[in-house]
Amino acid sequence: MSAVDFEILLQQILNGLVLGSVYALVALGYTMVYGVLGLINFAHGEVVMIGALSTLSAARLLQSVLPGLPGPIVLLLSTLAAIPVCMALGYTIERVAYRPLRFAPRLAPLITAIGVSILLQNIAMVVWGRSYHSFPAYVSTEPFQVFGATMTPVQVVIIVVAMAIMAGLMFLVHRTKLGRAMRATAENQSVAGLMGVNINAIISITFVIGSALAAVAGVMVAANYSIAHYYMGFVLGLKAFTAAVLGGIGNLGGAVAGGLLLGLIESLGAGYIGDLTGGFMGSNYQDVFAFFVLIMVLVFRPSGLMGERVAERA
């Protein structure tokens, strides 16, 4: 392998890690809700979108009040303001849309989730408009070299913050009392209730935590692409769902692995297959790779790479 080929490969891997970190963060929200409730929350992508747009609105307000504030501080404070908004939204979605249908046939919550997704898109369109909003560069976008590949400080922050949050979530779920209650609820709600676990509270907390992760992911996407709009969460949500299925939905480690793997597949596919096809299957068609992976996983291993094969519940 020549030096040029190595630099191209490294560049695609770094790009894939940035994409995969975001996918993994969003996929954790999907897999947490599915693990506890057995529900695919297709409105989760729209919570990501609300997080990005809420951060942008908070940043604009903050800059109008304190115009001399450094960009990273503006981004941090705006994100901290958007997280409670998304947490409240997640709690409201669970309480109003999903809890009444908890014991309904599985098709009813699925249709409701799609309806909530469309509702949130239209609410965002009314509040923020249909146009695309430029997301300012609050963190430096000046590129630097890593063994011949190019990265920006924004991308480094995305990877580091995503990994830190995912590690913190793993610790929460596997090493704390709340995490034990969440795992007990996921295992068997009835038995967990008999053991003193407040099932409704645990499910609400799961939605709230997942929505907080979605808010951070929304900021990452908007900062990476320097743009935010009311439709940005739809395709991202589908890709994160693909990542969750790829890793084994309901498995936190699987969601992380699936997100990172999907990001690498997209990046390498768009880079190398795009070159082989003369650009026909390049970056403009990178979504094809994600959904091709989804089809292959559902056909050959529906339980995912790290999922367990379980019998259908009665």
WOGI-V605223 format. One record per backbone hydrogen bond with DSSP energy under -0.5 kcal/mol. CO is the residue of the C=O (numbers start at 0). NH is the residue of the N-H. If there is no record, write none. Layout:
# WOGI-V605223
co: [CO & CO]
nh: [NH & NH]
This chain:
# WOGI-V605223
co: [1 & 2 & 3 & 4 & 5 & 6 & 7 & 8 & 9 & 10 & 11 & 12 & 13 & 14 & 15 & 16 & 17 & 18 & 19 & 20 & 21 & 22 & 23 & 24 & 25 & 25 & 26 & 27 & 28 & 29 & 30 & 31 & 32 & 32 & 32 & 33 & 38 & 39 & 40 & 42 & 43 & 44 & 45 & 46 & 47 & 48 & 49 & 50 & 51 & 52 & 53 & 54 & 55 & 56 & 57 & 58 & 59 & 60 & 61 & 65 & 69 & 70 & 71 & 72 & 73 & 74 & 75 & 76 & 77 & 78 & 79 & 80 & 81 & 82 & 83 & 84 & 85 & 86 & 87 & 88 & 89 & 90 & 91 & 91 & 92 & 92 & 93 & 97 & 98 & 100 & 104 & 104 & 105 & 106 & 107 & 108 & 109 & 110 & 111 & 112 & 113 & 114 & 115 & 116 & 117 & 118 & 119 & 120 & 121 & 122 & 123 & 123 & 124 & 132 & 133 & 135 & 139 & 141 & 143 & 145 & 148 & 150 & 151 & 152 & 153 & 154 & 155 & 156 & 157 & 158 & 159 & 160 & 161 & 162 & 163 & 164 & 165 & 166 & 167 & 168 & 169 & 170 & 171 & 171 & 175 & 176 & 177 & 178 & 179 & 180 & 181 & 182 & 183 & 187 & 188 & 189 & 190 & 191 & 192 & 196 & 197 & 198 & 199 & 200 & 201 & 202 & 203 & 204 & 205 & 206 & 207 & 208 & 209 & 210 & 211 & 212 & 213 & 214 & 215 & 216 & 217 & 218 & 219 & 220 & 221 & 221 & 225 & 227 & 228 & 230 & 230 & 231 & 232 & 233 & 234 & 235 & 236 & 237 & 238 & 239 & 240 & 241 & 242 & 243 & 245 & 246 & 247 & 249 & 250 & 251 & 252 & 253 & 254 & 255 & 256 & 257 & 258 & 259 & 260 & 261 & 262 & 263 & 264 & 265 & 266 & 267 & 267 & 268 & 268 & 270 & 271 & 272 & 273 & 274 & 276 & 278 & 281 & 282 & 284 & 284 & 285 & 285 & 286 & 287 & 288 & 289 & 290 & 291 & 292 & 293 & 294 & 295 & 296 & 300 & 307]
nh: [5 & 6 & 7 & 8 & 9 & 10 & 11 & 12 & 13 & 14 & 15 & 16 & 17 & 18 & 19 & 20 & 21 & 22 & 23 & 24 & 25 & 26 & 27 & 28 & 28 & 29 & 30 & 31 & 32 & 33 & 34 & 35 & 36 & 37 & 38 & 37 & 40 & 41 & 43 & 46 & 47 & 48 & 49 & 50 & 51 & 52 & 53 & 54 & 55 & 56 & 57 & 58 & 59 & 60 & 61 & 62 & 63 & 64 & 65 & 68 & 73 & 74 & 75 & 76 & 77 & 78 & 79 & 80 & 81 & 82 & 83 & 84 & 85 & 86 & 87 & 88 & 89 & 90 & 91 & 92 & 93 & 94 & 95 & 96 & 96 & 97 & 98 & 100 & 101 & 103 & 107 & 108 & 109 & 110 & 111 & 112 & 113 & 114 & 115 & 116 & 117 & 118 & 119 & 120 & 121 & 122 & 123 & 124 & 125 & 126 & 127 & 128 & 128 & 227 & 135 & 137 & 153 & 152 & 150 & 148 & 145 & 143 & 155 & 156 & 157 & 158 & 159 & 160 & 161 & 162 & 163 & 164 & 165 & 166 & 167 & 168 & 169 & 170 & 171 & 172 & 173 & 174 & 175 & 178 & 179 & 180 & 181 & 182 & 183 & 184 & 185 & 186 & 187 & 191 & 192 & 193 & 194 & 196 & 195 & 198 & 201 & 202 & 203 & 204 & 205 & 206 & 207 & 208 & 209 & 210 & 211 & 212 & 213 & 214 & 215 & 216 & 217 & 218 & 219 & 220 & 221 & 222 & 223 & 224 & 225 & 226 & 134 & 132 & 231 & 233 & 234 & 235 & 236 & 237 & 238 & 239 & 240 & 241 & 242 & 243 & 244 & 245 & 246 & 247 & 304 & 305 & 250 & 251 & 254 & 255 & 256 & 257 & 258 & 259 & 260 & 261 & 262 & 263 & 264 & 265 & 266 & 267 & 268 & 269 & 270 & 271 & 272 & 272 & 273 & 274 & 275 & 276 & 278 & 277 & 279 & 281 & 284 & 285 & 287 & 288 & 288 & 289 & 290 & 291 & 292 & 293 & 294 & 295 & 296 & 297 & 298 & 299 & 300 & 303 & 309]
